[in-house]
Amino acid sequence: MCIMIFSRVLLPTLLAVLASTSLNAEQRKELNWPKEPARIAPPMQRAAVALPAPQGAAIEASLKSLLVAVPLADVGLPNGFRLSNLGGRREVYIPVPQGIELNLADLVLTYDDVSAHDARRSLEILVNDRSVSALALDGKSAARTVRVPLANAVARDGFLKITFLYSGAATQDRCIDVRYVGDSITVRPESMVEFEIGITGVPNITPTAALMPKDVAILLSNVAPTPADIAAALSLSRSLSATGRHVTFYHGVNAMPALVDPENRRRWARGLVVVGAYNRIADRLDAAVPIMASMKGSADINHGIAAARIGGTPVLLVMDPASPRAGRLLGNPSLAALRETASASIGPVPTPNGPTNRVNFDELGLVPVQAEVFGRADLAVAIATRSLPIGTRPSRLNLDVMVAPDGAGEKAVVSAFVNERFLASAVAAIGEPTRLDFALPDGLVGSVANIRTVVQRRSAQADCRFELQGYPAEILGSSSIILAAAAPTATDFSDLATLWAKRVEILLPSETSADPLRTIAALANVLNALSKETAPIEVKYLEAGAAPAPGAPFIAVSNIPPVGADQRVHFDRGRVAITDRAGNTLLDIGGLTSGAVAQIVTSNSYPGLWIRSLSLDGALPAAPAVNLDRGDVALLDKTGVAVALATGRDTMLQVSYVDQRSFLTNLDQFRLWIAGGIWVIVTLTVLFVLQRTYRRRHVAAGE
């Protein structure tokens, strides 16, 4: 009875509670129900992922930052690096510019992975000694690209340390593995570290110059560029090319190229340096450039270098009447002083003479070359002769090579090659550097000295008790070049490098101001190859019909030879041809309607280069590079140097003038026909004589 009463009371109470709960839930549903389904962002992948194809406008959301890359080629690894023998370690330090708002984004790694036989191999990547990724290698990848996120990494002392650890195994016996697997992984120089930089605020000069992409545009904004504008553009091109960048020239504000990737608006694809008056570019800037202040008051904005933004992208403005100084500043360590500066005025930049008898690798700024020796290792370094002190040439080489001793007691042998000529060898010293001191033969070193040191050590050939170990070797910075005085005149193009080291004067037709693009790219290529980065450049315009009269070592672009020049190729003797010693025409220069002829001349006692265009409009060919090295006469075309010869010592080629050939030379072209005709005449004469003799005998016998 009590149970029944309890049930009758409890049941209505429970129903009332449930109804109230259901009503409250429905009310909450109406108040909090979203209008769209909730979207959950996927978690960020911390491991390396394959690089996807560009997504075009899909990335073009509200831009808050730009992506800019620093490739390994810009930090002392122009050829990348290689690891092999199932083991190796390489540390790379990436400079992080100061004075700009930036964040680390990704490590974009491009590598070639090759293995002749199967093995379990991996590449571990550490950032600031902390592991961030490990890649499994299959031995069948070429030009593979992966992304490694670096969002949590922090630069230390202005650098980001990246370590690559390579390891692998195929069997239990490592001694066998390293001999038969045939493995290697090559990290390409286009591998890069990406940074995110802001697109607002006033940029600073130093980080803008340091972070510029590989492709850089130099824009001559003035309608008629002045000689100082041309000199500044050439100086800038020389400094930028020395850092591995590719420079393209533009003329006129309306010809300004795109600065970001059209398929990814976040990526800074092209740097821009504007040379010219400030008012020519002012309306294209996001904000006006701050006026510089000094003890004497405000400075004119048209006298200096400044950083600005166009569409959020940082650009450099060179607006100084003495603007060639700004071009030389980009290759000067003093640029670091402007890392917190948006605009600056540049004073005279002195050209140091440097030592005259010896210069070591540290003074030349060469990156130390290291390698792990597993039986054999090559240590290579290239020295451009234009980097040597003014008025000197290399005569001897002192190489200091440090080789770690082998634990098994096997001695190493160190051999030295210069431009692939074997010059010296010695048994490696233990506990001290191995010194190789040898002379450089005359004529061996041209514009570049390619030094290759081979370290060889005999390794165990039978079963070994211990794991095969690589021992380090390094070309030390104390290695030096012994210098000698350079000749006052040039016999080869490479000799101009030291003669132009103090100053180079460029003489151009006055028409260059109307269309500088016809000439400036070819001149930049010549200066990039043969001119020292610190050498001042002075440009002068020639009056119509005037012969170039230089006042310093020079480059003259003109159809008229320089004053008093002893020409190696004359254009006033009719058609010019390159022939062999037999007179056979190999190249008819007179029949060409494009290209140019460059030759070494001396004018007013100054050595220089005279370039004569072969085109009707006087344009010079814009080649990717002009590598003038051996010879004193060269034909230039759109690919570079088509042919070069030394008129004083060449035994294979010579310059000939078709319209001034001698009678015997012209007959030499028909020597086969002449020989054949003479043979026919002699044959007919013999037959005629024999016939007459036969008839006489026949008549005599009949009588």
C-alpha positions in Angstrom: 0.0 0.0 0.0 2.8 2.4 0.8 4.6 1.4 -2.4 1.5 2.3 -4.4 1.2 5.7 -2.8 4.9 6.4 -3.3 4.6 5.5 -7.0 1.6 7.7 -7.5 3.5 10.7 -6.0 6.9 10.0 -7.6 5.8 9.3 -11.1 4.1 12.7 -11.8 7.2 14.5 -10.3 9.6 12.7 -12.6 7.4 13.5 -15.6 7.4 17.2 -14.7 11.1 17.2 -14.3 11.7 15.5 -17.7 9.3 17.9 -19.4 11.1 20.9 -17.9 14.5 19.6 -19.0 13.3 18.9 -22.5 11.9 22.4 -22.8 15.1 24.0 -21.6 17.1 22.0 -24.1 14.9 23.1 -26.9 15.3 26.7 -25.9 19.1 26.4 -25.7 19.0 24.8 -29.2 17.2 27.7 -30.7 19.6 30.3 -29.0 22.9 28.5 -29.8 22.3 26.7 -33.1 24.9 27.8 -35.7 23.9 29.0 -39.1 26.7 27.0 -40.8 28.3 23.7 -39.9 31.4 24.1 -37.7 34.7 23.9 -39.6 37.6 22.2 -37.8 41.0 23.1 -39.0 43.3 20.1 -39.4 46.3 20.0 -37.1 49.6 21.4 -38.4 51.9 18.7 -39.7 55.3 19.0 -38.1 57.0 16.4 -40.3 58.4 17.1 -43.7 55.8 17.0 -46.5 56.2 16.9 -50.3 56.0 20.3 -51.9 52.5 20.7 -53.5 51.9 22.3 -56.9 51.0 26.0 -56.8 47.4 26.7 -56.0 47.2 30.1 -57.8 44.6 32.4 -56.3 43.7 30.0 -53.6 46.4 31.5 -51.4 45.5 35.0 -52.2 43.6 35.8 -48.9 44.2 38.9 -47.0 47.9 39.5 -47.3 49.6 40.1 -44.0 53.1 39.0 -44.9 55.4 38.1 -47.7 57.5 35.0 -48.2 61.2 35.5 -49.0 63.8 32.8 -49.4 67.5 32.7 -48.5 69.1 29.9 -50.7 72.1 27.9 -49.7 73.9 29.4 -52.7 73.9 32.7 -50.9 75.5 31.4 -47.7 78.7 30.0 -49.1 77.5 26.8 -50.8 77.2 27.7 -54.5 77.3 24.0 -55.5 75.4 22.7 -52.5 77.0 19.8 -50.7 77.2 16.0 -50.9 77.1 13.2 -48.3 77.9 9.6 -49.1 79.2 6.3 -47.7 76.1 5.7 -45.6 77.1 8.5 -43.1 78.0 12.1 -42.8 77.3 15.4 -41.1 77.1 18.9 -42.4 76.3 22.1 -40.5 75.0 25.2 -42.3 74.6 28.7 -40.7 71.8 30.9 -42.2 72.2 34.6 -41.4 69.0 36.1 -40.2 68.8 39.8 -41.0 68.3 42.3 -38.2 66.2 45.4 -38.2 63.1 43.9 -39.9 60.0 42.2 -38.7 60.2 38.6 -39.8 59.4 35.0 -38.7 60.8 31.7 -39.8 58.5 29.8 -42.1 59.9 26.6 -43.7 63.1 24.9 -44.8 62.5 24.0 -48.5 65.0 21.2 -49.2 65.8 20.1 -52.7 68.0 17.1 -53.0 69.2 14.2 -55.3 69.1 10.8 -53.7 71.0 8.0 -55.5 71.8 4.5 -54.4 73.0 1.6 -56.6 71.8 -1.1 -54.2 69.1 -1.3 -51.6 69.8 0.0 -48.1 67.9 1.6 -45.3 69.0 5.2 -45.3 67.7 8.4 -43.7 68.5 12.1 -43.4 67.8 13.8 -40.1 67.5 17.6 -39.9 68.3 19.5 -36.8 67.7 23.2 -36.2 69.7 24.8 -33.4 70.7 21.2 -32.3 67.0 20.1 -32.0 65.6 17.5 -34.3 62.7 18.8 -36.5 62.4 16.1 -39.2 63.7 12.8 -40.5 63.5 11.8 -44.1 63.4 8.2 -45.4 65.6 7.9 -48.5 64.8 5.4 -51.3 67.8 6.0 -53.5 65.6 6.8 -56.6 64.8 10.5 -56.2 66.1 13.3 -58.4 65.3 17.0 -57.7 62.9 16.0 -54.9 61.6 18.9 -52.8 60.3 18.7 -49.2 59.1 21.3 -46.8 60.2 21.3 -43.2 58.3 23.7 -40.9 60.5 26.0 -38.8 57.7 28.0 -37.0 59.1 27.2 -33.5 62.8 27.9 -34.4 64.5 31.0 -33.1 67.7 32.6 -34.4 70.7 32.7 -32.1 73.2 35.5 -32.4 71.8 36.5 -35.8 72.2 32.9 -37.3 70.0 29.8 -37.7 72.0 26.6 -37.3 70.8 23.8 -39.5 72.5 20.4 -39.2 72.1 17.5 -41.7 72.8 14.0 -40.3 73.0 11.2 -43.0 73.1 7.5 -42.0 72.2 4.1 -43.3 72.9 0.4 -43.4 72.3 -2.6 -45.6 73.9 -5.5 -43.7 75.4 -6.2 -40.3 78.9 -5.5 -41.7 79.3 -1.8 -42.3 82.7 -2.3 -43.9 81.0 -4.2 -46.7 78.1 -1.7 -46.9 80.1 1.4 -47.6 81.9 -0.4 -50.4 79.1 -1.9 -52.4 75.9 0.2 -51.8 77.1 3.1 -53.9 75.1 5.8 -52.2 75.0 9.6 -52.1 72.7 12.4 -51.3 73.3 15.8 -52.8 71.6 18.9 -51.3 71.2 21.3 -54.1 72.2 25.0 -53.8 68.6 26.1 -54.6 67.5 24.7 -51.2 66.3 27.6 -49.1 65.1 28.9 -45.8 61.9 30.9 -46.1 61.0 33.9 -44.0 57.8 35.7 -43.4 58.2 39.5 -43.5 55.7 42.2 -42.8 54.2 44.3 -45.5 53.6 47.5 -43.5 55.8 50.0 -41.8 59.0 51.6 -43.1 61.6 49.0 -44.2 65.3 49.4 -43.5 68.1 49.4 -46.0 70.3 46.5 -44.8 67.6 43.8 -44.5 66.0 44.9 -47.7 69.3 44.4 -49.6 70.0 41.2 -47.8 66.6 39.6 -48.4 66.2 40.4 -52.0 65.3 37.3 -54.1 67.6 35.8 -56.7 66.0 37.7 -59.5 66.6 41.5 -59.1 65.4 44.3 -61.5 67.3 47.5 -61.8 65.0 50.2 -63.0 66.3 53.4 -64.6 63.5 55.7 -63.9 64.7 58.9 -65.6 63.6 59.4 -69.2 67.1 60.2 -70.2 69.5 58.5 -67.7 72.5 60.6 -66.8 76.1 59.1 -66.8 75.8 58.8 -63.0 72.6 56.8 -63.4 74.4 54.4 -65.8 77.4 54.1 -63.5 75.1 53.4 -60.5 73.2 50.7 -62.4 76.5 49.0 -63.5 77.9 49.2 -59.9 74.7 47.7 -58.5 74.7 44.9 -61.0 78.3 44.0 -60.2 77.6 43.9 -56.5 74.4 41.9 -56.8 75.9 39.5 -59.3 78.8 38.8 -56.8 76.2 37.5 -54.4 74.7 35.1 -56.9 71.7 37.2 -58.0 70.5 37.5 -61.6 70.1 41.1 -62.7 67.7 42.4 -65.4 67.6 46.0 -66.5 64.4 48.1 -67.2 64.0 51.7 -68.4 61.1 53.9 -67.5 58.6 53.8 -64.6 55.9 52.2 -66.9 58.2 49.3 -67.5 58.3 48.2 -63.9 58.1 44.4 -63.6 55.9 42.4 -61.2 57.6 42.0 -57.8 55.5 39.0 -56.5 54.8 35.6 -58.0 51.5 35.9 -60.1 50.6 32.4 -58.9 51.3 33.1 -55.3 50.8 36.7 -54.3 52.5 36.0 -50.9 55.9 35.1 -52.5 58.4 37.9 -53.1 59.7 36.8 -56.5 61.8 39.8 -57.7 63.8 42.5 -56.0 63.7 46.0 -57.3 66.3 48.8 -57.2 65.2 52.1 -58.6 67.9 54.4 -59.9 66.9 58.0 -60.7 65.2 61.1 -59.3 62.8 60.6 -56.4 59.9 62.4 -58.0 59.9 59.9 -60.9 58.9 57.1 -58.6 57.2 58.9 -55.7 53.6 58.3 -56.9 54.3 54.5 -57.0 55.4 54.2 -53.4 53.0 53.2 -50.6 54.3 56.0 -48.4 56.7 58.9 -48.8 60.3 58.3 -47.8 61.3 60.1 -44.6 63.6 63.1 -45.0 67.0 62.6 -43.5 68.1 64.8 -40.7 71.6 65.9 -39.8 73.4 68.5 -37.7 73.0 71.0 -40.5 69.3 70.4 -40.8 67.2 68.3 -43.2 68.9 66.8 -46.2 67.6 66.7 -49.7 65.8 63.4 -50.4 67.4 63.3 -53.9 70.9 62.8 -52.3 71.1 59.3 -50.9 69.8 55.7 -50.8 66.5 54.8 -49.1 64.2 51.8 -48.6 60.5 52.0 -49.4 57.5 49.8 -50.3 55.6 49.3 -53.5 52.4 47.2 -52.9 53.9 46.1 -49.6 57.1 44.8 -51.2 60.4 46.4 -50.0 62.4 48.2 -52.7 65.6 50.2 -52.7 65.8 53.8 -54.1 69.1 55.2 -55.3 68.7 58.9 -55.7 72.2 60.4 -55.4 73.9 62.4 -58.1 77.0 60.6 -56.9 74.9 57.4 -57.1 77.8 55.1 -58.1 78.8 55.2 -54.4 75.5 53.5 -53.6 76.2 50.7 -56.0 79.5 50.0 -54.3 77.9 50.2 -50.9 75.9 47.0 -51.5 79.2 45.1 -51.7 80.8 46.8 -48.7 80.7 45.6 -45.1 79.7 49.1 -44.1 76.1 48.3 -45.3 75.5 46.5 -41.9 75.5 49.9 -40.3 72.2 50.8 -42.0 70.2 47.9 -40.6 68.1 50.3 -38.5 68.0 53.1 -41.1 65.4 53.7 -43.8 67.4 56.4 -45.7 71.0 57.5 -45.7 73.4 59.8 -47.5 76.6 58.2 -48.8 80.0 59.8 -48.7 83.2 58.8 -50.6 84.1 55.2 -50.4 87.9 54.7 -50.5 89.4 51.9 -52.5 91.9 50.0 -50.4 95.1 49.0 -52.1 95.8 45.9 -50.0 99.0 44.0 -49.7 101.3 43.7 -52.7 103.3 40.6 -51.9 101.0 38.1 -50.3 97.3 37.6 -49.5 95.7 34.7 -47.6 92.4 33.0 -48.1 90.9 34.6 -45.0 91.7 38.1 -46.3 90.0 37.1 -49.6 86.8 36.1 -47.7 86.9 32.5 -48.9 84.8 30.0 -47.1 86.9 27.2 -45.5 86.5 23.9 -47.5 86.0 20.7 -45.5 85.4 17.1 -46.3 85.3 13.7 -44.7 88.0 11.4 -46.1 86.8 7.8 -46.8 89.7 6.7 -48.9 89.6 9.8 -51.1 88.1 13.4 -50.9 88.3 16.5 -53.1 88.6 20.0 -51.6 87.9 22.6 -54.2 88.1 26.4 -54.1 87.9 29.0 -56.9 89.7 32.4 -56.7 88.8 35.1 -59.2 91.9 37.2 -60.1 89.8 40.4 -59.9 89.6 39.9 -56.2 93.4 40.2 -55.8 95.0 43.5 -54.7 95.4 46.3 -57.2 98.2 45.9 -59.7 99.1 42.3 -58.8 99.0 38.8 -60.3 99.4 35.4 -58.7 102.9 33.8 -59.0 103.0 31.1 -56.3 100.6 29.2 -54.1 101.1 28.2 -50.5 98.4 25.7 -49.5 97.9 24.7 -45.8 95.9 21.5 -45.6 95.0 20.0 -42.3 94.4 16.3 -42.4 93.3 14.3 -39.3 95.4 11.2 -38.7 93.9 7.7 -39.4 93.2 5.6 -36.3 94.8 2.6 -38.1 98.0 4.5 -38.8 97.6 4.9 -42.5 99.2 8.0 -43.9 97.4 10.3 -46.4 98.7 11.8 -49.5 97.8 15.4 -50.5 97.9 16.4 -54.2 97.2 19.9 -55.6 95.7 20.8 -59.0 95.3 24.3 -60.4 93.0 24.6 -63.4 93.3 20.8 -63.7 97.1 20.8 -64.0 98.9 18.6 -61.4 101.5 20.8 -59.7 102.4 19.4 -56.2 102.0 16.4 -53.9 103.2 15.4 -50.4 102.6 13.0 -47.6 100.2 14.5 -45.1 101.8 15.7 -41.9 100.5 14.5 -38.5 99.5 17.0 -35.9 100.2 20.1 -38.1 99.1 21.5 -41.4 100.6 20.0 -44.6 102.3 22.8 -46.5 102.3 22.7 -50.4 104.4 25.5 -51.8 104.7 25.7 -55.6 105.0 28.1 -58.5 102.2 28.9 -60.9 103.4 28.5 -64.5 103.0 31.6 -66.7 99.7 31.6 -68.5 98.1 28.9 -66.3 95.8 31.3 -64.3 93.4 33.5 -66.3 90.4 35.1 -64.8 89.8 32.3 -62.3 92.2 30.0 -60.5 90.3 26.7 -59.8 92.3 25.0 -57.0 91.5 21.3 -56.3 93.2 19.4 -53.5 92.9 15.6 -53.4 93.4 13.8 -50.1 93.9 10.0 -50.5 94.4 7.4 -47.9 94.6 3.6 -48.3 91.8 1.9 -46.5 91.5 -1.7 -45.3 90.6 -4.2 -48.1 89.9 -7.3 -46.1 87.4 -7.8 -43.2 87.8 -5.0 -40.8 87.4 -5.1 -37.0 86.0 -1.6 -36.7 83.5 0.5 -38.5 85.0 2.4 -41.5 85.6 5.9 -40.3 85.9 9.1 -42.3 88.5 11.6 -41.0 88.2 15.3 -41.7 90.4 17.4 -43.9 90.3 21.2 -44.5 92.0 23.8 -46.6 93.0 26.4 -43.9 92.5 30.1 -44.2 96.2 30.6 -43.7 96.8 29.4 -47.2 98.1 32.2 -49.3 98.8 33.5 -52.8 102.2 35.0 -53.4 101.8 38.1 -55.6 103.9 39.6 -58.3 103.6 42.9 -60.1 101.2 42.8 -63.0 102.3 44.1 -66.5 101.2 47.6 -67.3 99.5 46.4 -70.5 97.1 43.6 -71.2 97.8 40.7 -73.5 94.8 38.7 -72.5 91.3 39.7 -71.4 92.0 38.3 -67.9 94.8 40.8 -67.5 92.3 43.6 -67.5 91.0 42.5 -64.1 93.9 43.9 -62.2 94.3 47.0 -64.5 90.6 47.9 -63.8 90.9 47.3 -60.0 91.5 51.0 -59.1 89.2 52.7 -61.5 87.4 52.0 -64.8 86.1 54.6 -67.2 83.3 53.7 -69.6 82.8 55.8 -72.8 79.4 55.5 -74.4 77.7 57.1 -77.4 75.4 60.0 -76.5 72.5 58.0 -77.9 72.7 55.7 -74.9 70.7 58.1 -72.8 67.7 57.7 -75.1 67.8 53.9 -75.0 70.2 52.5 -72.4 68.9 49.0 -72.7 70.8 48.5 -76.0 74.1 48.7 -74.2 73.9 48.3 -70.5 73.3 44.6 -70.1 76.4 43.6 -72.2 78.5 46.1 -70.3 77.3 44.7 -67.0 78.3 41.2 -68.0 81.9 42.4 -68.9 82.3 44.2 -65.6 80.9 41.3 -63.6 83.5 39.0 -65.1 86.6 41.3 -65.0 86.0 44.2 -62.6 86.6 44.2 -58.8 83.5 45.0 -56.7 85.2 48.0 -55.0 86.5 49.6 -58.2 84.8 53.0 -59.0 83.0 53.2 -62.3 82.8 56.5 -64.2 80.6 56.9 -67.3 81.0 59.5 -70.0 78.9 60.2 -73.0 80.7 60.8 -76.3 79.7 63.5 -78.8 78.5 62.3 -82.2 81.4 61.4 -84.4 84.0 61.9 -81.6 86.7 59.3 -81.0 87.0 57.9 -77.5 89.8 59.6 -75.6 90.1 57.9 -72.2 91.7 59.3 -69.0 91.9 56.0 -67.2 91.8 52.2 -67.9 88.6 52.0 -69.9 85.8 50.3 -71.9 84.8 52.2 -75.0 81.7 51.4 -77.0 81.9 53.1 -80.4 82.1 52.5 -84.1 85.2 54.8 -84.1 88.4 53.3 -82.6 89.9 55.1 -79.5 92.5 57.8 -80.1 95.9 56.3 -81.1 94.7 52.7 -80.6 96.8 50.0 -82.2 93.9 47.9 -83.5 94.1 44.1 -83.7 91.1 44.0 -86.0 90.6 46.8 -88.5 87.2 47.6 -89.8 88.4 50.1 -92.5 90.0 47.4 -94.7 86.9 45.8 -96.1 85.3 42.6 -95.0 86.8 41.0 -91.9 87.0 37.2 -91.6 88.4 34.7 -89.2 90.5 32.1 -91.1 92.8 29.3 -90.5 96.5 29.5 -91.4 95.7 28.0 -94.8 93.4 31.0 -95.5 90.1 29.0 -95.3 87.3 31.3 -94.0 85.8 30.0 -90.8 83.7 33.0 -89.8 82.8 36.0 -92.0 82.4 38.8 -89.6 81.6 41.3 -92.3 78.5 39.3 -93.2 77.1 39.4 -89.7 74.2 41.9 -88.8 74.2 41.3 -85.1 76.7 40.8 -82.3 79.9 42.7 -81.5 83.7 42.5 -81.6 85.7 43.2 -78.5 89.4 43.7 -78.6 92.2 44.9 -76.3 93.6 48.3 -77.2 95.8 51.0 -75.6 94.8 54.6 -75.9 96.4 57.6 -74.3 98.8 55.1 -72.6 95.8 53.5 -70.8 94.8 49.8 -71.5 91.2 49.0 -72.2 88.6 47.2 -74.2 87.1 48.5 -77.4 83.7 47.1 -78.3 82.3 47.7 -81.7 78.7 46.7 -82.5 78.0 44.8 -85.7 74.3 45.7 -85.8 72.8 48.7 -87.7 71.3 50.3 -84.5 74.5 49.9 -82.5 73.0 47.5 -80.0 75.2 45.1 -78.1 74.1 41.5 -77.6 72.6 40.8 -74.2 74.0 37.4 -73.2 73.4 35.5 -70.0 77.2 35.9 -69.2 80.3 37.1 -71.0 83.3 35.0 -69.9 86.3 36.8 -71.4 89.4 35.0 -70.4 92.1 34.1 -73.0 92.8 36.0 -76.1 92.8 39.6 -77.2 90.0 39.6 -79.8 86.5 38.1 -79.2 83.2 37.9 -81.1 80.3 38.4 -78.8 76.7 37.1 -79.6 73.5 36.5 -77.7 75.0 33.3 -76.1 78.2 35.0 -74.8 81.7 34.6 -76.4 81.3 32.9 -79.8 85.0 32.8 -80.5 88.1 34.3 -79.0 91.7 34.3 -80.3 95.1 35.7 -79.5 96.3 37.5 -82.5 99.9 37.5 -81.3 100.4 33.8 -80.5 97.4 31.9 -82.0 98.7 29.2 -84.4 95.2 28.0 -85.5 93.3 31.1 -86.3 94.0 34.5 -87.8 92.2 37.7 -88.8 92.0 38.2 -92.5 90.6 40.9 -94.8 88.8 39.4 -97.7 89.0 42.5 -99.9 92.7 42.9 -99.5 94.0 39.4 -100.2 97.0 39.1 -102.5 96.9 37.6 -105.9 98.5 34.4 -104.7 96.0 34.1 -101.8 93.1 34.3 -104.2 94.7 31.7 -106.4 95.1 29.4 -103.4 91.3 29.1 -103.2 91.4 27.4 -106.7 94.5 25.3 -106.1 92.7 22.0 -106.8 91.3 23.2 -110.1 94.6 24.6 -111.1 96.4 21.4 -110.2 93.8 19.4 -112.1 94.1 21.6 -115.1 97.9 21.4 -115.1 97.6 17.6 -114.9 95.3 17.5 -117.9 97.6 19.8 -119.9 100.6 17.7 -119.1 98.8 14.5 -120.0 97.6 15.9 -123.3 101.1 17.1 -124.0 102.6 13.6 -123.3 100.0 12.0 -125.5 100.6 14.4 -128.3 104.4 13.8 -128.2 103.9 10.0 -128.1 101.5 10.2 -131.0 104.0 12.2 -133.2 106.8 9.8 -132.2 104.7 6.8 -133.2 103.8 8.3 -136.5 107.4 9.1 -137.4 108.4 5.5 -136.7 105.6 4.2 -138.7 106.4 6.4 -141.7 110.1 5.4 -141.4 109.3 1.7 -141.3 107.1 2.1 -144.4 109.8 3.7 -146.4 
